[in-house]
Every structure is written in C-alpha cells, then in structure tokens.
C-alpha cells in the first residue's frame, strides 16, 4: 500500500511563484522578439516614406538619412506624370481581381468534387493536385511560357490570370474545409431532391465563407506582388503591373530616389488597405484553414 504526500501550502506557493516568474520571462522574451522583427519590417517602410517626401537636395547630401528638414510631394506628382503608374495600377487591380474571382470559383468546384463526389480515380487525382504544392513556381516558368506562346496568349491578361486560377493551395484549403461539412447534411439535401449544383451553391459555399475570404485575400496579395511571370509575359509598358513597372524605374540610368520611393509607397498602399479592411477575415481564415 502506497501513500501520496500532498505538497505543503508553502511548496505550492513557491511553485506558483516560480510559474508566474517563468510566464513573465517568456512574455518579455516574446515581446522582445516581436518588437525586433516589427522594427526590421518597419525601418525599410519608414525609410521609403521619408525619402519619398524629402527634397532632392537633401537626398543628394545625405542619401541614407532619416532626417526630415522639409518635405514635398513633388516625387508623387512626378511618379504619376512621368511614368505609367496609373496604367500599372489598373492592370494590377484587374488582374488581381479577376484572378480572385476565377480562383474561388474553379478551386472551390474542384475541391467540392474531391470532397463529396464519388468517381473512379479520385484518390489519384487528389494526390496529383496536391503534388503541385511541392513543385516550385520557377520550375514551371519555361513550360508555361512555351504553352502560352503556343496558344497566342503572351502579352494578354489571361497569361497571368489562368496560372493563378489553377492553385493547388486553394484546392487544398477548400477541400480541407469542405471535408469538415457533415456527410449527413449532404445526404439529407440529396434525399430532399437537391441537385449537386444546388448543394454546392446554397449549402457548402455559405458555410465556406472563412475559406473563401482566406483564399481571396491571399490570391489577391500573391497576384499583386507577382514579379517573375508578369516580367516574362507582359512586354508593353502600359500592360505591365506595379512590381514590373517599379523594376523598370530601378533600371534607369539616372535614378531619382524620391520618385522611386514614392512609386513603391503607392504600389504598397492597396495591399495595406486590403490588410486593414480584411484583417479579421485573414485571422479567421488562417485559424480555420490552417494556412501557414
């Protein structure tokens, strides 16, 4: 027969005090790491904003300074008047918006079929689609370029929209979310005479709003920031996107730092607006779908 010795009140108090001390130390360490990484991200952004409003004379005298003796918006006026940044904005917005619409529709339909329909080869098709997660985008650049050249789509918006639409990540997110919908709910709808299209449109998609928000936001951000593929397929200046257009400014023989930074800030503003407006949906989407 064994006996259990309960800790004395003094030992329990000492253990509680040690736990509180450990929690405080961990919170301070986490806050320090968070502050350091926030500063690493904020310092370049602050430099870009400050440089974009500094007069050219101050930039020439001190190119990497953060001092702001006087400020001007001439660089922003020059960015709009001397470059095609308006067209770059329009191209990026149209391509990103259409990519979001087509990605949500196509990938959710594929995921719905993989999650709830029964057909031969479904397992092999699922493995094949998910294998796309392991293939780097750079490895597909040459085959995609030859494919779109054969179809005569180079230089068009479709050369950017179609590759973004076939997203294995989006299929994986929708499939994971749709698999969580109870089969009893689908079977009850089928018994009531609902078609598969009606089940998809009126039952599954309203329940997938967090997944739709997550896929839409990440597709918009990814498409907006894409650089390599738009650089290869869009050759006309007025058909370029924001990242490609900004790279052209950096390649000029005489670089106006204020103008380049003003263009970079203007290109970043839409993403900040999207993040601030959809911040709650981003957090909910990441939490519910497990995107990392």
Phi and psi in degrees as GROMACS dihedral restraints (atoms count N, CA, C in turn):
[ dihedral_restraints ]
;  ai    aj    ak    al  type     phi  dphi    fc
    3     4     5     6     1  -106.0    20    10
    4     5     6     7     1   151.7    20    10
    6     7     8     9     1  -118.7    20    10
    7     8     9    10     1   142.5    20    10
    9    10    11    12     1  -104.0    20    10
   10    11    12    13     1   126.2    20    10
   12    13    14    15     1   -94.8    20    10
   13    14    15    16     1   116.2    20    10
   15    16    17    18     1   -76.1    20    10
   16    17    18    19     1   141.6    20    10
   18    19    20    21     1   -63.7    20    10
   19    20    21    22     1   143.2    20    10
   21    22    23    24     1   -70.4    20    10
   22    23    24    25     1   159.4    20    10
   24    25    26    27     1   -56.5    20    10
   25    26    27    28     1   -33.8    20    10
   27    28    29    30     1   -66.7    20    10
   28    29    30    31     1   -42.3    20    10
   30    31    32    33     1   -66.6    20    10
   31    32    33    34     1   -39.5    20    10
   33    34    35    36     1   -62.1    20    10
   34    35    36    37     1   -38.8    20    10
   36    37    38    39     1   -65.9    20    10
   37    38    39    40     1   -41.6    20    10
   39    40    41    42     1   -65.1    20    10
   40    41    42    43     1   -39.4    20    10
   42    43    44    45     1   -67.2    20    10
   43    44    45    46     1   -39.8    20    10
   45    46    47    48     1   -63.8    20    10
   46    47    48    49     1   -39.8    20    10
   48    49    50    51     1   -65.7    20    10
   49    50    51    52     1   -38.1    20    10
   51    52    53    54     1   -66.0    20    10
   52    53    54    55     1   -38.5    20    10
   54    55    56    57     1   -64.3    20    10
   55    56    57    58     1   -41.2    20    10
   57    58    59    60     1   -64.8    20    10
   58    59    60    61     1   -41.1    20    10
   60    61    62    63     1   -64.3    20    10
   61    62    63    64     1   -41.1    20    10
   63    64    65    66     1   -65.1    20    10
   64    65    66    67     1   -39.2    20    10
   66    67    68    69     1   -64.9    20    10
   67    68    69    70     1   -41.4    20    10
   69    70    71    72     1   -64.6    20    10
   70    71    72    73     1   -41.5    20    10
   72    73    74    75     1   -64.3    20    10
   73    74    75    76     1   -40.4    20    10
   75    76    77    78     1   -66.0    20    10
   76    77    78    79     1   -42.4    20    10
   78    79    80    81     1   -62.7    20    10
   79    80    81    82     1   -40.4    20    10
   81    82    83    84     1   -65.6    20    10
   82    83    84    85     1   -40.0    20    10
   84    85    86    87     1   -64.1    20    10
   85    86    87    88     1   -43.8    20    10
   87    88    89    90     1   -64.2    20    10
   88    89    90    91     1   -41.4    20    10
   90    91    92    93     1   -64.9    20    10
   91    92    93    94     1   -37.9    20    10
   93    94    95    96     1   -65.1    20    10
   94    95    96    97     1   -45.3    20    10
   96    97    98    99     1   -62.9    20    10
   97    98    99   100     1   -43.0    20    10
   99   100   101   102     1   -62.2    20    10
  100   101   102   103     1   -41.9    20    10
  102   103   104   105     1   -65.0    20    10
  103   104   105   106     1   -42.7    20    10
  105   106   107   108     1   -62.5    20    10
  106   107   108   109     1   -46.3    20    10
  108   109   110   111     1   -68.8    20    10
  109   110   111   112     1   -33.6    20    10
  111   112   113   114     1   -64.6    20    10
  112   113   114   115     1   -40.4    20    10
  114   115   116   117     1   -66.0    20    10
  115   116   117   118     1   -38.9    20    10
  117   118   119   120     1   -59.7    20    10
  118   119   120   121     1   -35.2    20    10
  120   121   122   123     1   -82.5    20    10
  121   122   123   124     1   -36.4    20    10
  123   124   125   126     1   -78.6    20    10
  124   125   126   127     1   -31.7    20    10
  126   127   128   129     1   -61.5    20    10
  127   128   129   130     1   -48.8    20    10
  129   130   131   132     1   -61.3    20    10
  130   131   132   133     1   -37.5    20    10
  132   133   134   135     1   -66.3    20    10
  133   134   135   136     1   -42.5    20    10
  135   136   137   138     1   -64.0    20    10
  136   137   138   139     1   -39.3    20    10
  138   139   140   141     1   -61.8    20    10
  139   140   141   142     1   -42.3    20    10
  141   142   143   144     1   -64.1    20    10
  142   143   144   145     1   -43.8    20    10
  144   145   146   147     1   -65.8    20    10
  145   146   147   148     1   -45.8    20    10
  147   148   149   150     1   -65.2    20    10
  148   149   150   151     1   -44.0    20    10
  150   151   152   153     1   -64.2    20    10
  151   152   153   154     1   -33.3    20    10
  153   154   155   156     1   -67.7    20    10
  154   155   156   157     1   -21.4    20    10
  156   157   158   159     1  -109.5    20    10
  157   158   159   160     1     4.0    20    10
  159   160   161   162     1   -83.6    20    10
  160   161   162   163     1   144.6    20    10
  162   163   164   165     1   -64.9    20    10
  163   164   165   166     1   151.9    20    10
  165   166   167   168     1   -62.7    20    10
  166   167   168   169     1   -30.1    20    10
  168   169   170   171     1   -65.5    20    10
  169   170   171   172     1   -42.4    20    10
  171   172   173   174     1   -67.0    20    10
  172   173   174   175     1   -37.8    20    10
  174   175   176   177     1   -65.8    20    10
  175   176   177   178     1   -40.4    20    10
  177   178   179   180     1   -64.2    20    10
  178   179   180   181     1   -39.3    20    10
  180   181   182   183     1   -72.5    20    10
  181   182   183   184     1   -36.2    20    10
  183   184   185   186     1  -143.1    20    10
  184   185   186   187     1    85.0    20    10
  186   187   188   189     1   -64.0    20    10
  187   188   189   190     1   -31.6    20    10
  189   190   191   192     1  -107.9    20    10
  190   191   192   193     1    16.6    20    10
  192   193   194   195     1   -79.7    20    10
  193   194   195   196     1   155.0    20    10
  195   196   197   198     1  -105.7    20    10
  196   197   198   199     1     1.7    20    10
  198   199   200   201     1   -70.9    20    10
  199   200   201   202     1   143.0    20    10
  201   202   203   204     1  -127.7    20    10
  202   203   204   205     1    80.9    20    10
  204   205   206   207     1   -69.3    20    10
  205   206   207   208     1   -48.6    20    10
  207   208   209   210     1  -140.2    20    10
  208   209   210   211     1   161.6    20    10
  210   211   212   213     1  -136.0    20    10
  211   212   213   214     1   156.0    20    10
  213   214   215   216     1  -151.1    20    10
  214   215   216   217     1   155.3    20    10
  216   217   218   219     1  -105.4    20    10
  217   218   219   220     1    18.6    20    10
  219   220   221   222     1   -60.6    20    10
  220   221   222   223     1   -35.8    20    10
  222   223   224   225     1   -63.6    20    10
  223   224   225   226     1   -36.1    20    10
  225   226   227   228     1   -70.0    20    10
  226   227   228   229     1   -39.8    20    10
  228   229   230   231     1   -63.0    20    10
  229   230   231   232     1   -41.5    20    10
  231   232   233   234     1   -66.9    20    10
  232   233   234   235     1   -36.1    20    10
  234   235   236   237     1   -61.6    20    10
  235   236   237   238     1   -35.6    20    10
  237   238   239   240     1   -83.8    20    10
  238   239   240   241     1   -35.1    20    10
  240   241   242   243     1   -84.2    20    10
  241   242   243   244     1   -34.6    20    10
  243   244   245   246     1   -94.5    20    10
  244   245   246   247     1   -18.7    20    10
  246   247   248   249     1  -119.4    20    10
  247   248   249   250     1   173.6    20    10
  249   250   251   252     1   -97.9    20    10
  250   251   252   253     1    40.9    20    10
  252   253   254   255     1   -65.7    20    10
  253   254   255   256     1   -27.7    20    10
  255   256   257   258     1   -63.4    20    10
  256   257   258   259     1   -43.5    20    10
  258   259   260   261     1   -65.9    20    10
  259   260   261   262     1   -38.7    20    10
  261   262   263   264     1   -62.0    20    10
  262   263   264   265     1   -41.3    20    10
  264   265   266   267     1   -59.5    20    10
  265   266   267   268     1   -49.6    20    10
  267   268   269   270     1   -61.6    20    10
  268   269   270   271     1   -44.6    20    10
  270   271   272   273     1   -62.6    20    10
  271   272   273   274     1   -46.7    20    10
  273   274   275   276     1   -62.6    20    10
  274   275   276   277     1   -40.8    20    10
  276   277   278   279     1   -66.9    20    10
  277   278   279   280     1   -45.6    20    10
  279   280   281   282     1   -64.7    20    10
  280   281   282   283     1   -46.2    20    10
  282   283   284   285     1   -64.4    20    10
  283   284   285   286     1   -43.9    20    10
  285   286   287   288     1   -66.8    20    10
  286   287   288   289     1   -42.6    20    10
  288   289   290   291     1   -65.1    20    10
  289   290   291   292     1   -47.2    20    10
  291   292   293   294     1   -65.2    20    10
  292   293   294   295     1   -35.2    20    10
  294   295   296   297     1   -63.7    20    10
  295   296   297   298     1   -39.5    20    10
  297   298   299   300     1   -63.6    20    10
  298   299   300   301     1   -46.9    20    10
  300   301   302   303     1   -61.3    20    10
  301   302   303   304     1   -50.5    20    10
  303   304   305   306     1   -68.7    20    10
  304   305   306   307     1   -36.8    20    10
  306   307   308   309     1   -65.0    20    10
  307   308   309   310     1   -44.8    20    10
  309   310   311   312     1   -62.8    20    10
  310   311   312   313     1   -45.0    20    10
  312   313   314   315     1   -68.2    20    10
  313   314   315   316     1   -52.9    20    10
  315   316   317   318     1   -67.0    20    10
  316   317   318   319     1   -48.4    20    10
  318   319   320   321     1   -69.7    20    10
  319   320   321   322     1   -33.8    20    10
  321   322   323   324     1   -69.0    20    10
  322   323   324   325     1   -36.7    20    10
  324   325   326   327     1   -65.3    20    10
  325   326   327   328     1   -43.1    20    10
  327   328   329   330     1   -62.3    20    10
  328   329   330   331     1   -45.7    20    10
  330   331   332   333     1   -64.6    20    10
  331   332   333   334     1   -36.6    20    10
  333   334   335   336     1   -63.1    20    10
  334   335   336   337     1   -42.3    20    10
  336   337   338   339     1   -64.3    20    10
  337   338   339   340     1   -41.1    20    10
  339   340   341   342     1   -70.1    20    10
  340   341   342   343     1   -29.3    20    10
  342   343   344   345     1   -85.3    20    10
  343   344   345   346     1   -36.6    20    10
  345   346   347   348     1  -125.4    20    10
  346   347   348   349     1   -16.9    20    10
  348   349   350   351     1   -91.5    20    10
  349   350   351   352     1   154.0    20    10
  351   352   353   354     1  -115.0    20    10
  352   353   354   355     1   121.1    20    10
  354   355   356   357     1  -155.2    20    10
  355   356   357   358     1   158.7    20    10
  357   358   359   360     1   -68.8    20    10
  358   359   360   361     1   136.2    20    10
  360   361   362   363     1    84.3    20    10
  361   362   363   364     1    11.0    20    10
  363   364   365   366     1   -63.4    20    10
  364   365   366   367     1   -39.5    20    10
  366   367   368   369     1   -64.0    20    10
  367   368   369   370     1   -44.6    20    10
  369   370   371   372     1   -65.1    20    10
  370   371   372   373     1   -38.4    20    10
  372   373   374   375     1   -65.5    20    10
  373   374   375   376     1   -39.1    20    10
  375   376   377   378     1   -63.1    20    10
  376   377   378   379     1   -45.3    20    10
  378   379   380   381     1   -62.7    20    10
  379   380   381   382     1   -40.3    20    10
  381   382   383   384     1   -63.6    20    10
  382   383   384   385     1   -42.1    20    10
  384   385   386   387     1   -68.4    20    10
  385   386   387   388     1   -45.4    20    10
  387   388   389   390     1   -68.1    20    10
  388   389   390   391     1   -24.3    20    10
  390   391   392   393     1   -63.8    20    10
  391   392   393   394     1   -22.7    20    10
  393   394   395   396     1   -63.1    20    10
  394   395   396   397     1   -20.7    20    10
  396   397   398   399     1   -66.2    20    10
  397   398   399   400     1   -25.0    20    10
  399   400   401   402     1   -91.2    20    10
  400   401   402   403     1    -8.5    20    10
  402   403   404   405     1   -92.5    20    10
  403   404   405   406     1   120.4    20    10
  405   406   407   408     1   -68.7    20    10
  406   407   408   409     1   148.2    20    10
  408   409   410   411     1   -60.4    20    10
  409   410   411   412     1   -34.1    20    10
  411   412   413   414     1   -64.0    20    10
  412   413   414   415     1   -29.2    20    10
  414   415   416   417     1   -72.2    20    10
  415   416   417   418     1   -18.0    20    10
  417   418   419   420     1  -100.2    20    10
  418   419   420   421     1    -2.5    20    10
  420   421   422   423     1   -61.0    20    10
  421   422   423   424     1   -51.1    20    10
  423   424   425   426     1   -65.1    20    10
  424   425   426   427     1   -47.9    20    10
  426   427   428   429     1   -61.1    20    10
  427   428   429   430     1   -39.8    20    10
  429   430   431   432     1   -65.2    20    10
  430   431   432   433     1   -39.8    20    10
  432   433   434   435     1   -62.4    20    10
  433   434   435   436     1   -43.8    20    10
  435   436   437   438     1   -66.6    20    10
  436   437   438   439     1   -36.9    20    10
  438   439   440   441     1   -65.5    20    10
  439   440   441   442     1   -47.5    20    10
  441   442   443   444     1   -71.2    20    10
  442   443   444   445     1   -28.8    20    10
  444   445   446   447     1   -68.0    20    10
  445   446   447   448     1   -37.1    20    10
  447   448   449   450     1   -65.3    20    10
  448   449   450   451     1   -34.1    20    10
  450   451   452   453     1   -86.6    20    10
  451   452   453   454     1    -3.7    20    10
  453   454   455   456     1    71.6    20    10
  454   455   456   457     1    30.7    20    10
  456   457   458   459     1  -102.7    20    10
  457   458   459   460     1    -0.2    20    10
  459   460   461   462     1   -65.5    20    10
  460   461   462   463     1   139.3    20    10
  462   463   464   465     1    86.2    20    10
  463   464   465   466     1     2.1    20    10
  465   466   467   468     1  -112.9    20    10
  466   467   468   469     1   163.1    20    10
  468   469   470   471     1   -61.6    20    10
  469   470   471   472     1   -31.6    20    10
  471   472   473   474     1   -63.9    20    10
  472   473   474   475     1   -25.3    20    10
  474   475   476   477     1   -66.1    20    10
  475   476   477   478     1   -21.8    20    10
  477   478   479   480     1   -98.9    20    10
  478   479   480   481     1   -33.6    20    10
  480   481   482   483     1   -74.5    20    10
  481   482   483   484     1   -44.2    20    10
  483   484   485   486     1   -64.0    20    10
  484   485   486   487     1   -45.7    20    10
  486   487   488   489     1   -62.1    20    10
  487   488   489   490     1   -34.4    20    10
  489   490   491   492     1   -69.9    20    10
  490   491   492   493     1   -29.0    20    10
  492   493   494   495     1   -67.3    20    10
  493   494   495   496     1   -39.7    20    10
  495   496   497   498     1   -83.8    20    10
  496   497   498   499     1    76.5    20    10
  498   499   500   501     1  -107.3    20    10
  499   500   501   502     1   111.2    20    10
  501   502   503   504     1   -61.4    20    10
  502   503   504   505     1   -32.4    20    10
  504   505   506   507     1   -63.1    20    10
  505   506   507   508     1   -44.4    20    10
  507   508   509   510     1   -64.4    20    10
  508   509   510   511     1   -41.0    20    10
  510   511   512   513     1   -61.4    20    10
  511   512   513   514     1   -43.3    20    10
  513   514   515   516     1   -62.3    20    10
  514   515   516   517     1   -42.3    20    10
  516   517   518   519     1   -64.5    20    10
  517   518   519   520     1   -48.4    20    10
  519   520   521   522     1   -64.4    20    10
  520   521   522   523     1   -41.4    20    10
  522   523   524   525     1   -63.7    20    10
  523   524   525   526     1   -42.4    20    10
  525   526   527   528     1   -62.2    20    10
  526   527   528   529     1   -39.0    20    10
  528   529   530   531     1   -73.5    20    10
  529   530   531   532     1   -41.7    20    10
  531   532   533   534     1   -68.2    20    10
  532   533   534   535     1   -30.0    20    10
  534   535   536   537     1   -65.0    20    10
  535   536   537   538     1   -22.6    20    10
  537   538   539   540     1   -77.9    20    10
  538   539   540   541     1   -12.7    20    10
  540   541   542   543     1   -75.1    20    10
  541   542   543   544     1   128.2    20    10
  543   544   545   546     1   -60.2    20    10
  544   545   546   547     1   138.4    20    10
  546   547   548   549     1   -63.3    20    10
  547   548   549   550     1   -29.9    20    10
  549   550   551   552     1   -61.2    20    10
  550   551   552   553     1   -34.9    20    10
  552   553   554   555     1   -67.3    20    10
  553   554   555   556     1   -41.5    20    10
  555   556   557   558     1   -66.2    20    10
  556   557   558   559     1   -43.5    20    10
  558   559   560   561     1   -66.0    20    10
  559   560   561   562     1   -37.0    20    10
  561   562   563   564     1   -63.9    20    10
  562   563   564   565     1   -39.5    20    10
  564   565   566   567     1   -65.9    20    10
  565   566   567   568     1   -38.9    20    10
  567   568   569   570     1   -65.7    20    10
  568   569   570   571     1   -39.1    20    10
  570   571   572   573     1   -64.0    20    10
  571   572   573   574     1   -34.3    20    10
  573   574   575   576     1   -76.6    20    10
  574   575   576   577     1    -0.7    20    10
  576   577   578   579     1    94.4    20    10
  577   578   579   580     1    11.0    20    10
  579   580   581   582     1   -74.2    20    10
  580   581   582   583     1   139.1    20    10
  582   583   584   585     1   -77.9    20    10
  583   584   585   586     1   166.2    20    10
  585   586   587   588     1   -62.7    20    10
  586   587   588   589     1   -37.1    20    10
  588   589   590   591     1   -63.6    20    10
  589   590   591   592     1   -40.8    20    10
  591   592   593   594     1   -68.5    20    10
  592   593   594   595     1   -38.6    20    10
  594   595   596   597     1   -62.8    20    10
  595   596   597   598     1   -42.0    20    10
  597   598   599   600     1   -64.4    20    10
  598   599   600   601     1   -46.1    20    10
  600   601   602   603     1   -79.3    20    10
  601   602   603   604     1   -38.5    20    10
  603   604   605   606     1  -103.9    20    10
  604   605   606   607     1   -14.9    20    10
  606   607   608   609     1  -114.1    20    10
  607   608   609   610     1   -54.5    20    10
  609   610   611   612     1   -74.4    20    10
  610   611   612   613     1   -47.9    20    10
  612   613   614   615     1   -64.5    20    10
  613   614   615   616     1   -39.5    20    10
  615   616   617   618     1   -61.8    20    10
  616   617   618   619     1   -30.7    20    10
  618   619   620   621     1   -78.3    20    10
  619   620   621   622     1   -13.9    20    10
  621   622   623   624     1   -99.8    20    10
  622   623   624   625     1    22.1    20    10
  624   625   626   627     1   -59.2    20    10
  625   626   627   628     1   -41.8    20    10
  627   628   629   630     1   -60.7    20    10
  628   629   630   631     1   -40.2    20    10
  630   631   632   633     1   -67.1    20    10
  631   632   633   634     1   -40.0    20    10
  633   634   635   636     1   -61.3    20    10
  634   635   636   637     1   -44.2    20    10
  636   637   638   639     1   -62.4    20    10
  637   638   639   640     1   -45.1    20    10
  639   640   641   642     1   -63.6    20    10
  640   641   642   643     1   -46.9    20    10
  642   643   644   645     1   -64.3    20    10
  643   644   645   646     1   -42.2    20    10
  645   646   647   648     1   -63.1    20    10
  646   647   648   649     1   -45.6    20    10
  648   649   650   651     1   -66.9    20    10
  649   650   651   652     1   -46.3    20    10
  651   652   653   654     1   -70.3    20    10
  652   653   654   655     1   -32.8    20    10
  654   655   656   657     1   -66.1    20    10
  655   656   657   658     1   -42.8    20    10
  657   658   659   660     1   -61.0    20    10
  658   659   660   661     1   -46.6    20    10
  660   661   662   663     1   -65.8    20    10
  661   662   663   664     1   -43.8    20    10
  663   664   665   666     1   -63.6    20    10
  664   665   666   667     1   -43.9    20    10
  666   667   668   669     1   -67.6    20    10
  667   668   669   670     1   -39.6    20    10
  669   670   671   672     1   -63.6    20    10
  670   671   672   673     1   -38.6    20    10
  672   673   674   675     1   -89.2    20    10
  673   674   675   676     1    -4.2    20    10
  675   676   677   678     1   -59.6    20    10
  676   677   678   679     1   139.2    20    10
  678   679   680   681     1  -126.9    20    10
  679   680   681   682     1   -52.6    20    10
  681   682   683   684     1   -62.4    20    10
  682   683   684   685     1   -51.3    20    10
  684   685   686   687     1   -66.7    20    10
  685   686   687   688     1   -45.4    20    10
  687   688   689   690     1   -60.8    20    10
  688   689   690   691     1   -33.6    20    10
  690   691   692   693     1   -63.4    20    10
  691   692   693   694     1   -33.3    20    10
  693   694   695   696     1   -81.8    20    10
  694   695   696   697     1   -35.8    20    10
  696   697   698   699     1   -99.9    20    10
  697   698   699   700     1   -18.7    20    10
  699   700   701   702     1  -107.8    20    10
  700   701   702   703     1   112.4    20    10
  702   703   704   705     1  -103.4    20    10
  703   704   705   706     1   -27.9    20    10
  705   706   707   708     1   -78.0    20    10
  706   707   708   709     1   140.9    20    10
  708   709   710   711     1   -60.0    20    10
  709   710   711   712     1   -42.8    20    10
  711   712   713   714     1   -75.7    20    10
  712   713   714   715     1   -12.1    20    10
  714   715   716   717     1   -98.4    20    10
  715   716   717   718     1     1.9    20    10
  717   718   719   720     1   -77.7    20    10
  718   719   720   721     1   163.6    20    10
  720   721   722   723     1   -98.9    20    10
  721   722   723   724     1   175.8    20    10
  723   724   725   726     1   -57.7    20    10
  724   725   726   727     1   -52.0    20    10
  726   727   728   729     1   -61.4    20    10
  727   728   729   730     1   -40.0    20    10
  729   730   731   732     1   -68.1    20    10
  730   731   732   733     1   -41.0    20    10
  732   733   734   735     1   -63.1    20    10
  733   734   735   736     1   -40.6    20    10
  735   736   737   738     1   -64.9    20    10
  736   737   738   739     1   -36.4    20    10
  738   739   740   741     1   -64.3    20    10
  739   740   741   742     1   -31.4    20    10
  741   742   743   744     1   -65.9    20    10
  742   743   744   745     1   -34.4    20    10
  744   745   746   747     1   -66.1    20    10
  745   746   747   748     1   -38.6    20    10
  747   748   749   750     1   -69.7    20    10
  748   749   750   751     1   -23.5    20    10
  750   751   752   753     1   -87.3    20    10
  751   752   753   754     1     0.3    20    10
  753   754   755   756     1   -70.0    20    10
  754   755   756   757     1   158.4    20    10
  756   757   758   759     1   -69.3    20    10
  757   758   759   760     1   -40.9    20    10
  759   760   761   762     1  -114.5    20    10
  760   761   762   763     1   113.5    20    10
  762   763   764   765     1   -93.1    20    10
  763   764   765   766     1   124.2    20    10
  765   766   767   768     1   -94.7    20    10
  766   767   768   769     1   103.7    20    10
  768   769   770   771     1   -60.5    20    10
  769   770   771   772     1   -41.9    20    10
  771   772   773   774     1   -61.5    20    10
  772   773   774   775     1   -41.8    20    10
  774   775   776   777     1   -67.8    20    10
  775   776   777   778     1   -41.2    20    10
  777   778   779   780     1   -63.5    20    10
  778   779   780   781     1   -44.4    20    10
  780   781   782   783     1   -66.9    20    10
  781   782   783   784     1   -37.4    20    10
  783   784   785   786     1   -63.5    20    10
  784   785   786   787     1   -41.4    20    10
  786   787   788   789     1   -64.5    20    10
  787   788   789   790     1   -39.5    20    10
  789   790   791   792     1   -65.2    20    10
  790   791   792   793     1   -40.9    20    10
  792   793   794   795     1   -64.6    20    10
  793   794   795   796     1   -42.1    20    10
  795   796   797   798     1   -63.2    20    10
  796   797   798   799     1   -36.3    20    10
  798   799   800   801     1   -71.0    20    10
  799   800   801   802     1   -25.7    20    10
  801   802   803   804     1   -85.7    20    10
  802   803   804   805     1   -24.2    20    10
  804   805   806   807     1   -57.7    20    10
  805   806   807   808     1   -44.5    20    10
  807   808   809   810     1   -58.0    20    10
  808   809   810   811     1   -38.7    20    10
  810   811   812   813     1   -67.2    20    10
  811   812   813   814     1   -37.4    20    10
  813   814   815   816     1   -64.3    20    10
  814   815   816   817     1   -40.3    20    10
  816   817   818   819     1   -63.6    20    10
  817   818   819   820     1   -45.0    20    10
  819   820   821   822     1   -59.8    20    10
  820   821   822   823     1   -43.6    20    10
  822   823   824   825     1   -66.5    20    10
  823   824   825   826     1   -43.4    20    10
  825   826   827   828     1   -68.0    20    10
  826   827   828   829     1   -38.3    20    10
  828   829   830   831     1   -72.2    20    10
  829   830   831   832     1   -40.3    20    10
  831   832   833   834     1  -106.0    20    10
  832   833   834   835     1    25.4    20    10
  834   835   836   837     1   -60.4    20    10
  835   836   837   838     1   -43.5    20    10
  837   838   839   840     1   -65.0    20    10
  838   839   840   841     1   -41.4    20    10
  840   841   842   843     1   -66.1    20    10
  841   842   843   844     1   -34.7    20    10
  843   844   845   846     1   -63.5    20    10
  844   845   846   847     1   -45.4    20    10
  846   847   848   849     1   -64.7    20    10
  847   848   849   850     1   -44.3    20    10
  849   850   851   852     1   -64.2    20    10
  850   851   852   853     1   -40.2    20    10
  852   853   854   855     1   -66.0    20    10
  853   854   855   856     1   -42.8    20    10
  855   856   857   858     1   -64.4    20    10
  856   857   858   859     1   -41.6    20    10
  858   859   860   861     1   -67.6    20    10
  859   860   861   862     1   -36.4    20    10
  861   862   863   864     1   -87.3    20    10
  862   863   864   865     1   -25.4    20    10
  864   865   866   867     1  -106.6    20    10
  865   866   867   868     1   -15.0    20    10
  867   868   869   870     1    80.3    20    10
  868   869   870   871     1    22.6    20    10
  870   871   872   873     1   -67.6    20    10
  871   872   873   874     1   135.7    20    10
